[in-house]
Amino acid sequence: MDCCGSRNPAKYFNLNELSHNSHVSEGAKLQVDTEKRREVVTNQMASATRLFEVQGVEQQTARWHAIYTSSRHEKVVARQLEERGIESFLPLYRTWRRWKDRRKLVELALFPSYVFVRVEVHERLRVLQVPGVVKLVSFNGEPAILPESEMNALRNGLENQVYAEPHPYLRVGKKVRVVRGPMTGAEGILSRKKDRQRVVISIDVLMRSIAVEVEGADLEAIGS
C-alpha cells in the first residue's frame, strides 16, 4: 500500500508472478522426476524381459552333464537312458583281465561310476528317476555343465578307435591341443609312455583323467 492506504498494482503483480513461477517450477520438476522414474522402470522391465528370454533359451538348450551311478552300474544306466530316449555317452576302453584259468578282453568304463548325458533343464528329473543313478554331478550347488567341444572330441575319438585308458588325475604339465585327427579340439597335458605320445585329458569337476594316444605331429603347444 502507499501512504494513502491504497495497494500498489506493480508490487501486487510481482508477488503473484513469483508465486505462479514457483508453482510452475515445482510442477516442471515433478514432471521431470516422474519421467525419470518411468524411464528407470521401463529399463528394468526391458532388462527383466531380456533375462527371461535368455533363461528360456538356456532351459531349451541341451547341455552335457555327468551323472554319478551306483558302483559298476554304468552300462545298466546307459542302456536304460537309451531306452528312455535320453542322449547319453558312456566312454569305454578295452583291456585284458586275467583269471586263474584264462585271460579275457573286457570293456570297462573310462570314468568308473560316471555316465554323461546331454539334456535340457526340464529333462534332468527324468535322468534322476533312472534306477542306478545316484545324482547329477554339481558345482556350487548347480548341475555342472561340461564343454560341448571336449565331449564331442572325446566321443569322436573313441568312435574312431583312438586308444584310451584311465590315468591318474593330472593338472600340471605341458599343455597341448590336438589340431588334427579324430580328437581335434581336445586339450590336455602331454605325456609319454615308452615311445608313444599321449595326451592326458582331465575332467576337473570329476577329478578324473584319461590318456589317449596321438601322433606328435597332430599336437600344438598351448601358451608359453
Contacts in CASP RR format, 6 or more apart in sequence:
PFRMAT RR
TARGET T0000
AUTHOR 0000-0000-0000
METHOD contacts of the structure
MODEL  1
MDCCGSRNPAKYFNLNELSHNSHVSEGAKLQVDTEKRREVVTNQMASATR
LFEVQGVEQQTARWHAIYTSSRHEKVVARQLEERGIESFLPLYRTWRRWK
DRRKLVELALFPSYVFVRVEVHERLRVLQVPGVVKLVSFNGEPAILPESE
MNALRNGLENQVYAEPHPYLRVGKKVRVVRGPMTGAEGILSRKKDRQRVV
ISIDVLMRSIAVEVEGADLEAIGS
1 7 0 8 1.000
1 8 0 8 1.000
2 8 0 8 1.000
58 121 0 8 1.000
59 120 0 8 1.000
59 121 0 8 1.000
59 122 0 8 1.000
60 120 0 8 1.000
61 120 0 8 1.000
62 87 0 8 1.000
62 118 0 8 1.000
62 119 0 8 1.000
62 120 0 8 1.000
63 118 0 8 1.000
63 119 0 8 1.000
63 120 0 8 1.000
63 145 0 8 1.000
63 146 0 8 1.000
63 148 0 8 1.000
64 89 0 8 1.000
64 116 0 8 1.000
64 117 0 8 1.000
64 118 0 8 1.000
64 145 0 8 1.000
64 146 0 8 1.000
64 147 0 8 1.000
64 148 0 8 1.000
64 151 0 8 1.000
65 116 0 8 1.000
65 117 0 8 1.000
65 118 0 8 1.000
65 119 0 8 1.000
65 124 0 8 1.000
65 127 0 8 1.000
65 136 0 8 1.000
65 137 0 8 1.000
65 143 0 8 1.000
65 144 0 8 1.000
65 145 0 8 1.000
65 146 0 8 1.000
66 111 0 8 1.000
66 114 0 8 1.000
66 115 0 8 1.000
66 116 0 8 1.000
66 117 0 8 1.000
66 136 0 8 1.000
66 137 0 8 1.000
66 144 0 8 1.000
66 146 0 8 1.000
66 203 0 8 1.000
66 205 0 8 1.000
66 206 0 8 1.000
67 77 0 8 1.000
67 114 0 8 1.000
67 115 0 8 1.000
67 116 0 8 1.000
67 117 0 8 1.000
67 127 0 8 1.000
67 133 0 8 1.000
67 134 0 8 1.000
67 135 0 8 1.000
67 136 0 8 1.000
67 137 0 8 1.000
68 113 0 8 1.000
68 114 0 8 1.000
68 133 0 8 1.000
68 134 0 8 1.000
68 135 0 8 1.000
68 136 0 8 1.000
68 137 0 8 1.000
69 77 0 8 1.000
69 113 0 8 1.000
69 114 0 8 1.000
69 115 0 8 1.000
69 132 0 8 1.000
69 133 0 8 1.000
69 134 0 8 1.000
70 113 0 8 1.000
70 132 0 8 1.000
70 134 0 8 1.000
71 113 0 8 1.000
72 113 0 8 1.000
73 113 0 8 1.000
73 132 0 8 1.000
74 90 0 8 1.000
74 109 0 8 1.000
74 112 0 8 1.000
74 113 0 8 1.000
74 114 0 8 1.000
74 115 0 8 1.000
75 90 0 8 1.000
75 109 0 8 1.000
76 131 0 8 1.000
76 132 0 8 1.000
77 88 0 8 1.000
77 115 0 8 1.000
77 130 0 8 1.000
77 131 0 8 1.000
77 132 0 8 1.000
77 133 0 8 1.000
78 88 0 8 1.000
78 90 0 8 1.000
78 115 0 8 1.000
80 130 0 8 1.000
80 131 0 8 1.000
81 87 0 8 1.000
81 88 0 8 1.000
81 115 0 8 1.000
81 117 0 8 1.000
81 127 0 8 1.000
81 130 0 8 1.000
82 88 0 8 1.000
84 126 0 8 1.000
84 130 0 8 1.000
86 117 0 8 1.000
86 119 0 8 1.000
86 123 0 8 1.000
86 126 0 8 1.000
86 127 0 8 1.000
86 130 0 8 1.000
87 117 0 8 1.000
87 118 0 8 1.000
87 119 0 8 1.000
88 115 0 8 1.000
88 116 0 8 1.000
88 117 0 8 1.000
88 118 0 8 1.000
89 115 0 8 1.000
89 116 0 8 1.000
89 117 0 8 1.000
89 118 0 8 1.000
89 151 0 8 1.000
89 155 0 8 1.000
90 109 0 8 1.000
90 115 0 8 1.000
90 116 0 8 1.000
91 109 0 8 1.000
91 110 0 8 1.000
91 111 0 8 1.000
91 116 0 8 1.000
91 154 0 8 1.000
91 155 0 8 1.000
91 158 0 8 1.000
91 164 0 8 1.000
91 210 0 8 1.000
92 107 0 8 1.000
92 108 0 8 1.000
92 109 0 8 1.000
92 110 0 8 1.000
92 158 0 8 1.000
93 107 0 8 1.000
93 108 0 8 1.000
93 110 0 8 1.000
93 163 0 8 1.000
93 164 0 8 1.000
93 165 0 8 1.000
93 166 0 8 1.000
93 210 0 8 1.000
94 105 0 8 1.000
94 106 0 8 1.000
94 107 0 8 1.000
94 108 0 8 1.000
95 105 0 8 1.000
95 106 0 8 1.000
95 108 0 8 1.000
95 165 0 8 1.000
96 103 0 8 1.000
96 104 0 8 1.000
96 105 0 8 1.000
96 106 0 8 1.000
97 103 0 8 1.000
97 104 0 8 1.000
97 105 0 8 1.000
97 106 0 8 1.000
110 164 0 8 1.000
110 165 0 8 1.000
110 166 0 8 1.000
110 210 0 8 1.000
111 166 0 8 1.000
111 203 0 8 1.000
111 206 0 8 1.000
111 208 0 8 1.000
111 210 0 8 1.000
112 166 0 8 1.000
114 137 0 8 1.000
114 206 0 8 1.000
114 208 0 8 1.000
116 146 0 8 1.000
116 151 0 8 1.000
117 127 0 8 1.000
118 151 0 8 1.000
119 126 0 8 1.000
119 127 0 8 1.000
124 136 0 8 1.000
124 143 0 8 1.000
127 133 0 8 1.000
127 136 0 8 1.000
128 135 0 8 1.000
128 136 0 8 1.000
136 143 0 8 1.000
136 144 0 8 1.000
137 143 0 8 1.000
137 144 0 8 1.000
137 205 0 8 1.000
137 206 0 8 1.000
138 144 0 8 1.000
139 205 0 8 1.000
144 205 0 8 1.000
146 203 0 8 1.000
146 205 0 8 1.000
149 185 0 8 1.000
150 185 0 8 1.000
150 186 0 8 1.000
150 187 0 8 1.000
150 201 0 8 1.000
150 203 0 8 1.000
153 178 0 8 1.000
153 183 0 8 1.000
153 184 0 8 1.000
153 185 0 8 1.000
153 186 0 8 1.000
154 183 0 8 1.000
154 186 0 8 1.000
154 201 0 8 1.000
156 182 0 8 1.000
156 183 0 8 1.000
156 184 0 8 1.000
157 182 0 8 1.000
157 183 0 8 1.000
157 212 0 8 1.000
158 164 0 8 1.000
159 182 0 8 1.000
160 182 0 8 1.000
162 182 0 8 1.000
162 183 0 8 1.000
162 212 0 8 1.000
162 213 0 8 1.000
162 214 0 8 1.000
163 212 0 8 1.000
163 213 0 8 1.000
164 210 0 8 1.000
164 211 0 8 1.000
164 212 0 8 1.000
164 213 0 8 1.000
165 210 0 8 1.000
165 211 0 8 1.000
166 208 0 8 1.000
166 209 0 8 1.000
166 210 0 8 1.000
166 211 0 8 1.000
167 191 0 8 1.000
167 200 0 8 1.000
167 209 0 8 1.000
167 210 0 8 1.000
167 211 0 8 1.000
168 209 0 8 1.000
169 202 0 8 1.000
169 207 0 8 1.000
169 208 0 8 1.000
169 209 0 8 1.000
170 189 0 8 1.000
170 191 0 8 1.000
170 200 0 8 1.000
170 202 0 8 1.000
170 209 0 8 1.000
171 189 0 8 1.000
171 202 0 8 1.000
171 204 0 8 1.000
172 189 0 8 1.000
173 189 0 8 1.000
173 190 0 8 1.000
174 189 0 8 1.000
174 190 0 8 1.000
174 221 0 8 1.000
175 187 0 8 1.000
175 188 0 8 1.000
175 189 0 8 1.000
175 190 0 8 1.000
175 221 0 8 1.000
175 222 0 8 1.000
175 223 0 8 1.000
176 187 0 8 1.000
176 188 0 8 1.000
176 189 0 8 1.000
176 190 0 8 1.000
176 199 0 8 1.000
176 219 0 8 1.000
176 220 0 8 1.000
176 221 0 8 1.000
176 222 0 8 1.000
177 185 0 8 1.000
177 186 0 8 1.000
177 187 0 8 1.000
177 188 0 8 1.000
177 219 0 8 1.000
177 220 0 8 1.000
177 222 0 8 1.000
178 184 0 8 1.000
178 185 0 8 1.000
178 186 0 8 1.000
178 187 0 8 1.000
178 199 0 8 1.000
178 214 0 8 1.000
178 218 0 8 1.000
178 219 0 8 1.000
179 185 0 8 1.000
179 218 0 8 1.000
179 219 0 8 1.000
179 220 0 8 1.000
180 215 0 8 1.000
180 217 0 8 1.000
180 218 0 8 1.000
181 218 0 8 1.000
183 199 0 8 1.000
183 212 0 8 1.000
183 214 0 8 1.000
183 218 0 8 1.000
186 199 0 8 1.000
186 201 0 8 1.000
186 212 0 8 1.000
187 201 0 8 1.000
187 222 0 8 1.000
188 199 0 8 1.000
188 200 0 8 1.000
188 201 0 8 1.000
188 202 0 8 1.000
189 199 0 8 1.000
189 200 0 8 1.000
189 202 0 8 1.000
190 197 0 8 1.000
190 198 0 8 1.000
190 199 0 8 1.000
190 200 0 8 1.000
190 219 0 8 1.000
191 197 0 8 1.000
191 198 0 8 1.000
191 199 0 8 1.000
191 200 0 8 1.000
191 211 0 8 1.000
192 198 0 8 1.000
193 211 0 8 1.000
196 213 0 8 1.000
197 213 0 8 1.000
197 214 0 8 1.000
197 215 0 8 1.000
197 216 0 8 1.000
197 219 0 8 1.000
198 211 0 8 1.000
198 212 0 8 1.000
198 213 0 8 1.000
198 214 0 8 1.000
199 211 0 8 1.000
199 212 0 8 1.000
199 214 0 8 1.000
199 219 0 8 1.000
200 209 0 8 1.000
200 210 0 8 1.000
200 211 0 8 1.000
201 209 0 8 1.000
201 210 0 8 1.000
201 211 0 8 1.000
201 212 0 8 1.000
202 208 0 8 1.000
202 209 0 8 1.000
203 209 0 8 1.000
END
